[in-house]
Amino acid sequence: MFGDIHGNLPALRAALADMRAQGAEAFVCLGDVAMDGAWPRECVAEVAALGCPVVRGNADREMLEAPRPFTPRGLPDEREGWEIGNWGREQLTDGDRDVLRTYRPTVSLPDLLCFHGSPERDNEELAAGTPEDRLEELRATHGQQAAWVGGHTHKPLLRTLDGWTLLNPGSVGLPFERRSGGYVNLARAEYLLIDRAGGGWQVTFRAVPYDVEEVRRGLLASGMPHAAWAAGDWVAE
């Protein structure tokens, strides 16, 4: 299980190579494939080549929508992010957009439900602090599978509830953490291995380091707006 690639091809390739080395036999992508990185088209193609189910994330949906006017929300660096998102949208061809249209709101496998934000909304955050009442409300509508796996928060999660487990693999291409009063992006590709074991699920979280300079070089060579600003946010482990 992997997702939140956000146009980061070196991270995606590092994650996929590690999955194969770990003996992964099947893949599910949890969405947010292309937006915000230097390689939007390449990431769409790399995921498509897997032939696996892909969930539609909020960023995938936004890539198919007309650009919205910039509306300040009082967040740091929001105009830069908005302009980079628009640039990524413009890189896609009609064929790339056709691929994004094949992404699904949810992917249901035997005793396993996969989504992006939540089964109801692609931008809802299900996290360690989400009230159990909200989770049970979602389960009453969307299914009683023993494991639910979502993305969107970019934070790994294993939360055990009454008879089921809520999981998040973290982010392949844009894991972040707060340092010195700001945020940095870490050159580690996060994903999740999940296997059947003893009638339940065995879960392994993976975080694969890769060359941060390859990401920085790609951003600076991409032609995206604010490339130097974006490259400055990346750090090694």
C-alpha positions in Angstrom: 0.0 0.0 0.0 1.4 3.4 -1.0 0.3 6.8 -1.9 0.8 10.6 -1.6 3.5 10.5 -4.2 3.0 14.1 -5.2 5.1 14.1 -8.4 8.2 12.8 -6.7 9.7 10.2 -9.1 12.9 9.4 -7.2 10.8 8.6 -4.1 8.3 6.5 -6.1 11.1 4.5 -7.7 12.8 3.9 -4.4 9.6 2.7 -2.8 8.7 0.4 -5.7 12.2 -1.1 -5.7 12.0 -1.8 -2.0 8.5 -3.3 -2.3 9.8 -5.7 -4.9 12.9 -6.5 -2.8 10.5 -7.3 0.1 8.6 -9.7 -2.1 5.4 -7.7 -2.7 3.1 -9.6 -5.0 0.4 -6.9 -5.5 0.1 -3.1 -5.2 -2.6 -0.6 -4.3 -2.0 3.1 -4.8 -3.9 5.4 -2.4 -3.8 8.5 -4.6 -2.3 12.0 -4.9 0.0 10.8 -7.6 1.1 13.9 -9.6 0.5 17.3 -8.0 3.2 19.4 -6.4 6.4 17.7 -7.7 8.8 18.0 -10.6 7.7 14.8 -12.3 3.8 14.9 -12.6 3.6 13.0 -15.9 6.3 10.5 -15.1 4.6 9.5 -11.8 1.3 9.1 -13.6 3.0 6.8 -16.1 5.0 4.8 -13.5 1.9 4.1 -11.4 -0.2 3.2 -14.6 2.5 0.7 -15.6 1.9 -1.3 -12.4 -1.7 -2.1 -13.6 -2.8 -1.9 -10.0 -6.0 -0.4 -8.4 -5.6 3.4 -7.8 -7.7 5.5 -5.4 -8.5 9.0 -6.5 -7.0 11.5 -4.0 -8.1 15.1 -3.5 -5.0 16.3 -5.5 -5.9 13.9 -8.3 -9.4 15.3 -8.4 -8.0 18.9 -8.4 -5.8 18.1 -11.3 -8.9 17.4 -13.4 -10.7 20.6 -12.3 -10.3 24.1 -13.7 -7.8 26.2 -11.7 -9.5 28.2 -9.0 -8.7 31.8 -8.2 -6.2 32.2 -5.4 -7.9 32.7 -2.1 -5.7 33.5 0.9 -6.4 31.5 4.0 -3.7 32.9 6.2 -1.3 30.0 5.8 2.5 30.3 5.2 3.6 30.1 1.6 0.2 29.3 0.3 0.5 31.4 -2.9 3.7 29.5 -3.9 1.9 26.2 -3.4 -1.1 27.3 -5.4 1.1 28.4 -8.3 3.1 25.1 -8.2 -0.2 23.2 -8.3 -1.4 25.1 -11.3 2.0 24.4 -13.1 1.6 20.7 -12.4 -1.9 20.7 -13.8 -0.6 22.3 -17.0 2.0 19.6 -17.5 -0.5 16.8 -18.0 -1.6 15.7 -21.4 -5.2 14.7 -22.3 -3.9 11.1 -22.1 -2.6 11.7 -18.6 -5.9 13.1 -17.6 -7.7 10.1 -19.0 -5.6 7.9 -16.7 -6.5 10.1 -13.7 -10.2 9.6 -14.6 -9.8 5.9 -14.1 -8.9 6.3 -10.4 -11.6 5.1 -8.0 -13.2 6.7 -5.0 -12.5 3.6 -3.0 -10.9 0.2 -3.6 -12.5 -2.8 -1.8 -10.6 -6.0 -1.4 -11.4 -9.1 0.7 -11.8 -7.7 4.2 -9.8 -4.6 3.3 -11.1 -1.1 2.3 -8.8 1.4 0.7 -9.4 5.1 0.2 -7.6 8.5 0.3 -9.0 10.8 3.0 -12.0 8.8 4.1 -14.5 6.6 2.2 -16.8 9.6 2.2 -14.5 12.5 1.4 -11.1 12.5 -0.3 -9.9 15.4 1.9 -11.1 14.2 5.3 -8.4 13.4 7.8 -8.7 10.2 9.7 -6.0 10.2 12.3 -5.2 9.1 15.9 -7.5 11.7 17.3 -10.5 11.2 15.1 -13.5 10.5 17.4 -14.6 6.9 17.4 -18.2 8.0 16.8 -17.1 9.4 13.5 -15.3 6.3 12.5 -18.3 4.1 13.4 -20.5 6.4 11.4 -18.3 5.9 8.4 -18.2 2.1 8.9 -22.0 1.9 9.2 -22.2 3.4 5.7 -19.1 2.1 3.9 -18.3 -1.3 5.3 -17.2 -3.5 8.2 -13.9 -4.7 6.7 -11.3 -5.8 9.3 -8.7 -3.2 8.0 -9.2 0.2 6.5 -6.2 1.9 4.8 -6.2 5.6 3.9 -3.8 8.3 3.0 -4.0 12.1 2.8 -2.4 13.0 6.2 1.1 12.0 5.1 1.6 10.5 8.6 1.9 6.7 9.3 -0.9 5.4 11.5 -1.8 2.1 13.1 -4.9 2.5 15.2 -6.6 -0.5 16.7 -10.3 -0.2 17.5 -13.0 -2.6 18.5 -12.5 -5.5 16.0 -10.8 -3.5 13.3 -7.7 -1.6 12.4 -7.2 1.8 10.8 -4.0 2.2 8.9 -2.1 4.9 7.0 1.2 4.2 5.2 2.5 7.8 5.4 3.7 9.5 2.2 5.9 8.1 -0.6 6.8 11.5 -2.0 6.1 14.2 0.6 6.7 13.2 4.2 7.2 16.2 6.3 7.9 17.2 9.9 8.2 20.4 11.9 11.7 21.6 12.7 13.0 24.9 14.1 9.6 26.5 13.8 9.0 25.5 10.2 8.4 22.4 8.1 10.8 20.3 6.1 10.3 17.5 3.6 12.2 14.3 4.3 13.9 12.2 1.6 12.4 9.0 2.7 9.7 7.1 0.9 7.1 5.7 3.3 4.8 2.8 2.4 3.1 -0.2 4.0 3.3 -4.0 3.6 0.1 -5.8 4.6 -0.1 -9.6 4.6 -2.7 -12.2 5.6 -1.6 -14.0 8.8 -3.6 -16.2 11.2 -6.9 -14.9 10.0 -5.9 -11.3 10.3 -3.5 -8.8 8.9 0.2 -8.5 9.5 1.4 -5.0 9.0 4.9 -3.7 8.3 5.8 0.0 7.9 8.7 0.8 5.6 10.6 4.1 5.2 13.2 4.0 2.3 15.9 6.7 2.1 17.0 8.1 -1.3 19.2 10.8 -2.7 17.8 14.2 -1.7 20.0 15.9 -4.2 18.2 14.1 -7.0 14.9 15.7 -5.9 16.5 19.2 -5.6 18.1 18.9 -9.0 14.8 17.8 -10.5 12.9 20.7 -9.0 15.5 23.3 -10.1 15.5 21.9 -13.7 11.7 21.5 -14.0 10.7 25.0 -15.0 8.1 25.1 -12.2 7.5 28.4 -10.4 9.3 28.9 -7.1 11.6 26.0 -7.8 14.4 27.3 -5.6 12.0 27.8 -2.7 10.6 24.3 -3.1 14.1 22.7 -3.4 15.1 24.5 -0.1 12.5 22.6 1.8 14.1 19.2 1.2 16.5 17.6 3.7 18.1 14.2 4.1 17.1 12.0 7.1 
